[in-house]
Amino acid sequence: MHPDILKYNKKQAAGEKEICDLLAQEIDRKLPKAESKVWHSHPVWFLDDNPIVGYSKQKAGIRLMFWSGA
């Protein structure tokens, strides 16, 4: 897991940190060739420089986001 994503996850409340850690692990496992980083203040995974999936902290909880790519 990218070090900046680890830092992002550690900043979350206990229950949300567990969700973020699980999401990051599963995304890394399913997209092993993706580049990951914190982008616009939240974790995002890229394929060929196109954002594919990410998550962010919202008032209602953790939001999982998907992009269609280029």
C-alpha distance (Angstrom), angle and dihedral (degrees) to the residues before:
residue distance angle dihedral
M1 . . .
H2 3.79 . .
P3 3.84 111.1 .
D4 3.82 92.4 -126.0
I5 3.81 90.2 54.1
L6 3.80 89.7 51.4
K7 3.82 88.7 53.2
Y8 3.82 90.9 48.2
N9 3.79 91.8 50.9
K10 3.82 93.4 47.2
K11 3.82 90.0 57.4
Q12 3.81 92.1 60.8
A13 3.81 125.5 94.5
A14 3.82 114.7 -91.9
G15 3.83 98.9 -94.5
E16 3.79 93.0 40.1
K17 3.81 92.1 47.7
E18 3.80 89.1 58.0
I19 3.82 90.5 51.2
C20 3.81 91.8 48.2
D21 3.81 92.3 48.1
L22 3.81 91.0 50.0
L23 3.81 92.7 47.4
A24 3.81 92.1 49.4
Q25 3.82 92.4 48.2
E26 3.80 93.2 48.6
I27 3.81 94.1 45.1
D28 3.83 90.5 48.8
R29 3.81 89.7 48.8
K30 3.82 95.1 48.5
L31 3.82 95.9 40.1
P32 3.82 104.0 38.2
K33 3.83 93.2 160.6
A34 3.80 94.4 50.8
E35 3.79 122.3 108.7
S36 3.79 112.9 -131.5
K37 3.78 131.1 -160.3
V38 3.79 143.2 139.8
W39 3.81 104.5 -84.9
H40 3.82 122.9 179.7
S41 3.81 88.1 -5.0
H42 3.82 98.5 -53.3
P43 3.84 138.8 77.2
V44 3.81 115.0 -86.7
W45 3.83 133.3 173.0
F46 3.80 121.1 -145.2
L47 3.79 135.0 -160.7
D48 3.81 114.7 -163.6
D49 3.83 89.8 -11.5
N50 3.83 91.6 -55.8
P51 3.81 119.3 119.1
I52 3.81 110.4 -117.9
V53 3.81 109.1 167.1
G54 3.77 139.0 -3.0
Y55 3.77 144.2 149.7
S56 3.78 137.6 -136.8
K57 3.79 140.9 -172.7
Q58 3.81 112.8 -104.5
K59 3.81 130.3 175.2
A60 3.81 90.0 -101.6
G61 3.83 93.9 47.8
I62 3.80 137.4 -86.0
R63 3.81 116.5 -15.0
L64 3.80 118.3 -151.5
M65 3.82 110.8 -152.9
F66 3.80 132.4 -165.2
W67 3.81 129.6 -165.4
S68 3.78 127.1 -163.6
G69 3.81 94.1 -135.8
A70 3.80 127.8 -133.4
